[in-house]
Amino acid sequence: MARFEASRRTVMAGAGALAAAAALDLPAGIAPAHAQGASVNQNPGFYRYKVGDITVTALNDGFAKRPLEGFVRNAELADVKKAMEQAYLPSDALSITFTTLALQIGDKITLIDTGNGDSGAPTSGAWMKNFQAAGLDPKNVSTVVFSHFHGDHINGFRLKDGTAVFPNAEVMVPAAEWAFWMDDAKMNAAPEAMKGAFAGVRRVFGPVAKDVKQYEAGKEIVPGVTAIAAPGHTPGHTVFAVSSGSGKLMVLSDTTNHPALFVRNPDWSAVFDMDGPQAAATRRKLLDMAVADKMQVCFYHAPFPATGHIAKAGNGFELVPVQWSSAI
């Protein structure tokens, strides 16, 4: 009888925990963090892996939620919701994550994109905390390479008050991207909804415009990193092949948004793609290349740590995530 009562108390305690978890929309078995006096934030979001002799540090910058309606321009909402459900994701909104890279190449640190800075959604802006938690210092960044000029990739370079975050870094941008966004005629002719993006580019790069180095696709821009033209998302959108020894990594930038949608359905076009058909053609070409060359890939908008491999799957592809490791 005593054993029965003990078991009953255990069950009832468990039921109470389940009820609390349900009330707070927490997974069963996870006690509310604040009830234990703990922070509700996750641990620092950085993850290291090697590409040959290059150390890659993936840096999470939080996320932003976006309604699914209208997110995929050339697919029915019902089909988009089905794709989300098949990936065990909510079918009402998409949490878009942001992951930049820091590359340790010899004694130099190169960044690929810089996150949202203090200009993004309230759930973003974690980049600097994670960068410093990874033992890195903005003053020691040698080069900042940009893939394209959307705000979630460039605003971390210069804060709202004008502060330059990486005072000693060389700045490298795609020549085609610079030509488009710094063209006054294109800015004046742009729809009203795009004028803010043009203004944002000028706010970030204007103070250093004379020192910005423009790079061309097909060239090695820093040791071991070659730029590859990937137009469609934006006119000068660029991805990168990182190579060292036998290691190969394709930095896909915004070739896809969330893989559950755009890797599985490469012909879909996200609302952010300026030229949807061109973006889709670029996406298929690069994903086919990753499969053929068995390259590891990383994404800007995939679930953290946003890296893995690509496999063919019917008329589309699948992301095969890397196995998380405590050592590099």
C-alpha positions in Angstrom: 0.0 0.0 0.0 2.8 2.3 0.9 4.4 1.6 -2.5 1.1 2.3 -4.2 0.8 5.7 -2.4 4.4 6.6 -3.4 3.7 5.7 -7.0 0.5 7.7 -6.9 2.3 10.8 -5.6 4.9 10.4 -8.3 2.2 10.2 -11.0 0.3 13.2 -9.6 3.6 15.3 -9.4 4.3 14.4 -13.0 0.7 15.4 -14.0 1.3 18.8 -12.3 4.5 19.3 -14.3 2.7 18.4 -17.5 -0.1 20.8 -16.7 2.4 23.6 -16.1 4.3 22.8 -19.2 1.0 22.9 -21.2 0.0 26.2 -19.7 3.3 27.7 -20.8 3.4 26.0 -24.2 6.5 24.1 -23.1 7.3 20.5 -24.2 6.3 17.8 -21.7 9.0 17.1 -19.2 10.6 20.6 -19.5 10.0 22.5 -16.2 9.5 26.3 -16.6 12.9 27.9 -16.4 11.8 30.8 -14.3 10.5 28.4 -11.7 14.1 27.3 -11.1 15.5 30.8 -11.1 17.2 30.2 -14.5 17.4 32.4 -17.5 14.8 31.8 -20.2 17.5 32.2 -22.9 19.3 29.3 -24.5 23.1 28.8 -24.1 25.3 30.8 -26.4 24.7 30.0 -30.1 28.1 29.3 -31.7 29.3 26.0 -33.2 32.8 25.2 -34.6 33.8 22.8 -37.3 36.8 22.3 -39.6 37.2 22.6 -43.4 40.7 21.3 -43.8 42.9 23.8 -41.9 40.2 26.5 -41.7 38.2 26.7 -38.5 34.6 27.7 -39.2 32.5 29.2 -36.4 28.8 29.4 -37.0 27.3 32.3 -35.1 23.5 32.5 -34.4 21.8 35.9 -34.5 18.4 34.8 -33.3 15.3 34.7 -35.4 12.3 36.5 -36.8 8.8 35.2 -37.3 7.0 35.7 -40.6 3.4 34.6 -41.5 3.3 31.9 -44.1 0.7 33.6 -46.2 2.4 35.2 -49.1 5.8 33.9 -48.2 6.1 31.6 -51.2 5.1 33.6 -54.2 4.5 30.7 -56.7 2.9 28.1 -54.5 -0.6 27.7 -53.0 -0.7 28.4 -49.2 -2.2 24.9 -48.6 0.9 23.3 -50.3 3.2 25.5 -48.2 1.4 24.5 -45.0 1.6 20.9 -46.0 5.4 21.2 -46.5 5.7 22.8 -43.0 3.6 20.0 -41.4 5.7 17.3 -43.2 8.8 18.9 -41.5 7.0 19.0 -38.1 7.0 22.8 -38.2 4.1 25.1 -37.3 1.7 25.7 -40.2 0.9 29.3 -39.4 4.3 31.1 -39.3 7.9 30.5 -40.1 10.7 31.2 -37.7 13.5 32.5 -39.9 16.9 32.0 -38.2 20.1 33.9 -39.0 23.5 32.3 -39.0 26.7 34.0 -40.1 30.2 32.6 -40.3 33.6 33.5 -38.9 36.5 31.8 -40.7 39.9 31.4 -38.9 42.3 31.3 -41.8 45.9 31.2 -40.5 46.1 34.1 -38.1 43.3 36.1 -39.8 39.6 36.2 -39.0 37.2 36.7 -41.9 33.5 37.2 -41.4 30.9 36.3 -44.0 28.0 38.6 -43.3 27.3 40.3 -40.0 23.7 39.7 -39.0 21.0 42.2 -37.9 22.9 44.4 -35.5 20.4 46.4 -33.5 18.1 46.9 -36.5 16.3 43.5 -36.6 13.3 41.9 -34.9 13.3 41.8 -31.1 14.1 38.1 -31.2 17.3 38.8 -33.2 20.4 40.7 -32.3 22.1 37.9 -30.4 25.1 38.0 -32.7 27.6 40.0 -30.6 26.9 38.0 -27.5 27.5 34.8 -29.3 30.6 36.1 -31.1 32.2 37.1 -27.8 31.1 33.9 -26.1 33.1 32.1 -28.9 36.2 34.0 -27.7 36.3 36.4 -30.6 36.9 40.2 -30.6 35.5 42.6 -33.2 38.9 44.5 -33.2 40.6 41.4 -34.4 38.4 40.9 -37.5 40.7 41.3 -40.6 38.1 41.1 -43.3 34.3 41.3 -43.6 32.9 39.7 -46.8 29.3 40.4 -47.7 27.2 38.0 -49.8 24.5 40.6 -50.7 23.0 43.8 -49.2 19.7 42.7 -47.5 19.5 44.3 -44.0 19.8 41.1 -42.1 23.2 40.5 -43.6 24.7 44.0 -43.4 23.2 45.9 -40.4 25.5 44.2 -38.0 28.4 46.1 -39.6 27.1 49.5 -38.4 24.8 50.1 -35.5 21.9 52.6 -35.6 23.9 55.3 -33.9 26.6 55.0 -36.6 29.1 53.0 -34.6 31.4 50.9 -36.8 31.5 47.5 -35.2 34.7 46.2 -36.9 37.1 49.2 -36.9 40.1 47.3 -38.3 38.4 45.2 -41.0 38.8 45.4 -44.8 35.3 45.4 -46.4 34.6 43.3 -49.5 31.4 43.4 -51.4 30.1 41.8 -54.7 30.7 44.3 -57.5 27.3 43.6 -59.1 25.6 44.1 -55.8 27.4 47.5 -55.3 26.5 48.6 -58.8 22.8 48.0 -58.2 22.2 49.3 -54.7 24.5 52.4 -55.0 23.0 53.5 -58.3 21.0 56.7 -57.7 18.8 56.1 -60.8 17.8 52.6 -59.6 17.0 54.0 -56.2 14.9 56.8 -57.6 13.0 54.4 -59.9 12.5 51.7 -57.2 9.0 51.0 -55.7 8.4 52.8 -52.4 8.7 49.5 -50.5 12.3 49.1 -51.7 13.5 52.7 -51.0 14.2 51.8 -47.4 16.5 49.0 -48.5 18.5 51.4 -50.7 18.7 53.9 -47.8 19.9 51.1 -45.4 22.7 50.2 -47.8 23.9 53.8 -48.0 23.7 54.2 -44.2 25.9 51.1 -43.6 28.4 51.6 -46.4 28.4 55.4 -47.0 31.0 56.3 -44.4 33.5 53.8 -45.8 32.5 53.9 -49.5 35.9 55.0 -50.7 37.6 52.1 -48.9 35.2 49.3 -49.9 36.8 46.7 -52.1 34.6 45.2 -54.8 35.2 41.6 -55.8 34.2 39.7 -58.9 32.7 36.2 -59.0 35.0 33.4 -59.9 37.9 34.9 -58.0 39.6 33.8 -54.8 38.8 36.7 -52.5 40.7 35.6 -49.4 42.9 32.5 -49.1 40.7 29.4 -49.6 37.5 31.3 -50.3 36.2 31.7 -53.9 33.2 33.8 -54.8 30.5 32.2 -57.0 27.8 34.3 -58.7 24.3 33.3 -57.5 21.9 35.9 -58.9 18.2 36.0 -58.5 17.7 36.6 -54.8 19.4 39.9 -55.5 21.3 41.1 -58.6 24.7 40.5 -57.1 23.9 37.7 -54.6 27.0 35.6 -54.1 27.8 32.3 -52.5 31.3 31.0 -51.6 33.3 27.8 -52.0 35.6 27.3 -49.0 38.4 24.9 -49.7 41.4 23.7 -47.6 43.1 20.4 -48.1 40.4 17.8 -48.8 37.8 19.9 -47.0 35.1 21.6 -49.1 32.2 23.8 -48.0 29.7 25.7 -50.0 28.4 28.8 -48.2 24.9 29.0 -49.8 24.0 32.5 -48.4 20.3 33.1 -49.3 20.2 30.6 -52.2 17.5 29.0 -50.1 15.5 30.3 -47.2 14.3 27.5 -44.8 15.4 24.1 -46.3 12.1 22.4 -45.4 10.5 24.7 -48.0 13.2 25.6 -50.6 15.6 22.6 -50.6 12.7 20.2 -50.9 10.9 22.5 -53.4 13.7 24.2 -55.2 11.4 25.8 -57.8 9.5 27.7 -55.2 10.2 31.4 -54.9 10.4 33.3 -51.6 9.0 36.7 -51.3 12.5 38.1 -50.8 13.7 36.8 -54.2 13.9 39.8 -56.5 13.9 37.6 -59.6 12.1 34.4 -58.7 12.7 32.3 -61.9 16.4 33.2 -61.9 16.7 32.5 -58.2 15.1 29.0 -58.8 17.5 28.3 -61.6 20.4 29.3 -59.5 19.1 27.2 -56.6 18.9 24.0 -58.7 22.3 24.6 -60.2 24.0 25.0 -56.8 22.2 22.2 -55.0 23.1 19.9 -58.0 26.7 21.0 -57.6 26.7 20.3 -53.9 25.4 16.8 -54.6 27.8 16.0 -57.4 30.8 17.3 -55.5 29.7 15.9 -52.1 30.3 19.3 -50.6 29.3 20.2 -47.1 27.0 23.1 -47.2 25.9 25.9 -44.8 22.9 28.2 -45.0 22.0 31.6 -43.6 18.5 30.6 -42.7 18.6 26.9 -41.8 18.1 25.6 -38.3 21.3 26.2 -36.3 24.1 25.2 -36.7 22.8 25.5 -40.3 25.2 23.0 -42.0 25.0 19.5 -43.5 25.0 17.8 -46.9 22.5 17.8 -49.8 20.9 14.6 -51.2 18.7 14.2 -54.2 15.0 13.4 -53.3 12.6 13.0 -56.2 12.3 16.3 -58.1 13.9 18.1 -55.2 16.6 17.7 -52.6 17.0 17.0 -48.9 19.2 18.5 -46.3 21.1 15.9 -44.3 22.3 17.8 -41.2 25.7 17.2 -39.7 26.0 15.1 -36.6 26.6 17.6 -33.7 30.1 17.0 -32.2 31.6 18.4 -29.0 35.0 18.4 -30.6 36.3 19.8 -33.9 
